[in-house]
Amino acid sequence: MMWRDIVEWAWDGAPEARVRLLLADSLGCIMSGLQHPRVRALRDALGDDALATAMCWDEWNDGLARAHGRPGLAVAPLVLAAPALMPAAYALGYEVAARAGEMWRIAPGMHVDGTWHALGAAAAAVRLAGGTQAQAVQAINIAACQIPFSIYAPLAAGMDGRNSYPAHAVMLGRLAAAGAIAGMTAPDDAFLAARAIALPDARAACAPAGEWLLEQGYIKPFPGVRHAHYGAQAALHFHGATPRAITLRIYAEALRYAANRAPATPIAAQFSLSWAVAAAIARGRLTPAEFSEDALADPTLRALEAMVVLQEDATLAGRGATLILDGTAHRVDSALGDPGAPVDVAAKFAALPDWPRQMARIMAGEAACVSLR
């Protein structure tokens, strides 16, 4: 069975430099998310499982395009306080989740977060608990039998209940790991069976053991859904312009997932192609402040966002975008943070209190202080 091969291969062989960079980025996103009162309230009620919610709150954390999601989202919060096993447990969980994401394609109306991520959390939790490879496989299978079904509706309505999805994946992962260590079992084909029920037309292929998918992932330079970064990066080319007409030509998946118009809440703005374009043109930057309530009340941003016309570009073979302002076009074929276009993680979170010390601890292999209240 595939999971045995992946678990055996990824159990001890983490590419540590990349793992530590991804964990440093994850910690920065968690610290940023914990600045929000609603996240802190959830943390007080739920404990450290809520760190996954903090990690995604500003929509600033890393991901993997081929998985159409963020494999580390439910894994990083589990491992950040475990220095001895941090690289191995993270890499194991990431590689399991990344392959699950490759195979689990969402249908219209579904949302990706909090679904296949639980399989990675389950594997990582077993590794952290001192379990065996066989128990990690069983934990993956147990989680697959209960894989959550999440929907896009909160985002469409501008509601942030969607941010609870990753915490659910952490909780399910820990539950599955505990069950496997206690001796519980589940069928080896559980994930494929669940996929066939939920997504009968989805493809089943994924990367084999031996290919580190975490080295292929992106680190976000900007908050907001990754689909919006291509248009935003093109829009930075036009910073300061006062256009009369704006057209964004982009790939179909971006339009299907992030075409929210006139966003009324921060989370709706995070999933709005047109808002990212408007903010980049007007302000020349994209930080959490550009997705705040104050930004949403800015009449200049509102006027620019309303001006943006969204069109599908069927000629794009992969990801990318072309932004046209008053007849002048600027095309972006890759975004900052993709392999070969690194993001300065230290600079990304420079404004966060205590960030330099915390990043240094991660890069040195020490436990991160995630007990921020």
N, C-alpha and C positions, 0 to 999 in steps of 0.2 A: 504494500500500500504506500502511496506517495508520502504520507506524513512521516512514516518511519524513516524514509530516506532523508527527508528534509531535517528531521530532528537529529538524526545521527550525524549528518554533515555539519549542521550549524551549532552543535552542542558546545564546542570549545573554540571554534576557529574564527572569532570575531575580528574584523579589521578595525583595530582599536582607535586609530586616529579619526576615522570617519564616525565611528560610534560616539566617541566623546564629543565631537562637533555637533552631532544631531541631539545628543543629550543636553549640551549647553544651550542650544537653541530651544529645546523643549522646556528647560528650566526657565529661560527668559520669558517664554510665552506664559508659563504658569504664574510667574511673578507678576507679569503684566495683567493677567486675568484676575489675580487676587486684589488688584487695586479697586475692583468694582464691588460695591456693597452687596449686590445680589449674590455674587459668587462667594463672598465671605460668609454670608448667611447660610448658603447651602453647605459650605465647608463645616460650619458649626453644627449643622444638623446631621450631616452624612459622614463626616470624617474625611480621611485622605482619599477616598474614592472620588470625591468631588474635585480633586486636582485635575482629572481629565476634563472636567467642565471648564476649569480655569484655563487649561491649556488651549482650548479652542475658542474661548470667549471673544477674543479680538480677531479671530480668523487669521492668525499670523504664523501658525505652526507648519512644519514641513510636511511633505507628501510625496507620492509616487504616481506619476501620470499613468503608467501602465496598469496600476491597480485602481485608478479613478478614485483615490481617497488617500487617507493618512494612516499607513500601517503602524506607526509608532504611537498613535493617539491614546490607545488604552494600555500601552506597554511602558512608556517612559515614566508615568506616575508611579508605577509599581517598583521600578528599579532604582530610582534616583537616590534613595537612602540606603543602598546596599553596595558599598564600594567594592567589596571583594568579588562580587558576582555581577556587577553592573554591566560591563561590556558583553559578557557571554549571555546573560539573561535577556538583555535588550536585543542583541543580534538574533537570538533564537526566536523571540516573540515577533520581531519585525519580519523576519523571513517567512515565518508561518503565515502571518497576517497578510503580507504582500501577495503571496500566492493565492490565498483565499480571495483577496480582492480581485486578482486577475480573473478568477473564475466566476465571481459573483457580480453579475451585471444588473444594475437596478432597472426596473421597469418604470414607465411613466407614472408619476405620483409617489414614487418611493424616494427615500433619502439613504445615502450610503452610510452615514456615521452610526456607530454603535451596533453594526451588524456583524460582518466577518471579523471585525477587530477583536471580538471576544476570543477567537481561536488563538490569536497571538498572545493575548493576556493570559490565557490558560496555560500555554506552554511556558511562558516566562514565569508564572507563579509557581509552577512545579520546580523549575530550575532554582528559583530563589529559596524554596522550601527544602532543598536538598534531596528532591525526588530523583527518580531514574528516568532514563529515556523512554522506557516502556510506559511509565506513568504519565509522561508528557504527552505521548501519543493518545493514551486513553482520555486525558483531560481535553485534548483537542476534539476527540470524538464526542465526549459528553457535552461540551459546549456546542458542537455542531447540531446536536439533537434539539437544542433550544435556541438556535440562532435567532436573534431578535428581528422583527420586521418593523422598520421605521419608515415614516412617510414625510413628504416634503411640505405638507400643509402648514405647519407653523411658520416656515420661512415665507411662504406665499402670503401669509397673513401678517408678517412682520413680528412674529412672536418668538421669544427666545427659549421656549420649552425644548426646542431642538437641541440646545446645548446640554441637556441632561442625557442625551443618547450615549456619549462616550463613557460617562460614569456608569451607566448600565452595563456596558461591555466590560469594564473593569470588575464590577461585582460578579457578573456571570463567569468571567475568567477565574476569579478567585474561588468561586463555588465549584466550578468544574475541576480545578486543581485539587481542592480538598477532597472531593469525591474520588478522584483517581488515586490519590495517596492513601485514602481509606480502603481502597480495593475495588471500587465500583468500576464497571466497564460499559462500553457502548460499541456499536458496530463500526468496523473500519470504514465502511462506505457511507457513514452518517452525513458527511458534508455533501457528497454528491447526491445523496437521496434528498436532502433538504433543498439543494439547488434545483433539482429536477421538479420538485413540487412548486417551489416559489417562482422559478424562472425557467420554464421548460425549454425556451429557445436560446438560452445563454450558452456560450461556448465553454468547453471544459479545459482547454489547454492552459498550461502555466509553465513557468520556468522550472527546469529540473534542478536537483541538488547540484551545487558547485558554482552557481551564479549568484553573486552577492547583489541582491536587488537594492539594498540600502545604499550602495554606492551609485545607484542610478537615480535616486530621488532628488527632489528640489528642496531648497530652503527659501522661504518667502522673503523678499525684500520689503514687501508692503503687506499690510493687513488686507483682508478681503479674499473672497474665493479666488483660487488660482486662475480660473478662466478669465477673470477680469484683469489680470496682470498684463496680458499682451496688449490690450487696448490702452491700459494706463501707461505702460511704458512708451507706446507710440505717442500718447497725449503729452507726455513730458517734453517731447520735441517741440510742442507748440505752446509751452508755458508762457503766459502773459498775453496771448492773442485775444482778440475780441471778435470772434467769428460770427458770421451771419448764418452759416450752415455747417453742420457736423454730421458725418456719416461714419459709422464703424462697421466694417466688413469683417466677419469672424466665422469660425467653424460652427457647425450645427449644434454640437454638444453644449457649447457655451451659451447659445441662445436658448436651448432647452432648460438649462440649469440656472442661468443667472440673468435673465432678461427682465428682472423686476424694474418697474418704472415708478417714478415719483415716490421713492421710499419714504416712509413715515417714521421708521424706527432704525436704530443703529444696525440691527441684524439684517433688516431688509436692504440697507445701503451696502452692507458687506457682500451681498449677493446681487448687486446691480452693476452690470457692465456700464450703463450710461452714467451712473453716479461716479464710478472710478474715473472715467474719462473726464467728466466735468471737474472733479476735484483736482486731478493732475494738471489740467489746463489752467485752472484758476489759481491754485496754490503752489504748484511746482513740487509737490511732495505728497506722499500718502503715509500717514501715521494713524494711530488710533483716534487722534483728534479730528481727522477728516471724516470719521464715521460716527461722531458723537452727536448728542442732541443739539449742541450749539452749532455744529456744522450744518445739520439738517435745517436749521432756522435761517441759514445764510441765503438771502435772495439772489445773490450772484450765482451761487452753486445751483440753486433751483432753476434759474433761467437757462443756464448752460445744459443741465441735465435734460430739461424738456426739449432742447434743441436737437439732441442726439437722435439720429435715425439708425436703427439696428438692421443689418442685412446679413444674410448668410453668404459666405464665400465658398462655393462648392469646389473651387479650384485648390483649396488648401488640402494637402495630403495628410497633414498632422495638425499641430497647434500653431497659432500665429494670428496676426490681425493686421488690417490696413485701416488707418484713420485718415479721413479726407476732410480738410477744413477749407472751405471756400475754393474747392477745386485743387488744392495742393495735398498730395498724398504722402503718407509716411508709413512704411511697412515694417513690421517686426515679425521675425520668424522664430525667435526663441526669446525667453524671458530671463532676466537676472535670477540667479539661484539655480538654474539648470546646470547639470554637469558641464564644466568648462566655462561657466560664467558665475564665479563664486560670489557669495554675499558675505560681507564683513559682519559676523555675528556679534563681535564685541561692540561694534558701533551701533548695531541695530537696537540694542537695549541700553545704550549708554546713559539714558536719563533715569533708569530705574535705580532706586536706592539699593546699595549693597551689591549691585550687579557685578562689578569687576572682581570682587572677592569670591563671589559664588561661581563665576565662570572659571576662575583660576582653580578652584577646588575640583570642579568637574574634569578639567583638562589634566589635572594632576592625579586623577583617579580616586579622589576622596568623595565621601557622601555629600550630597547637596543638602542644604538646609531648606526643606520644603514645608517645615512647620511654621509657616508665616501666618500670623493672625492679624 
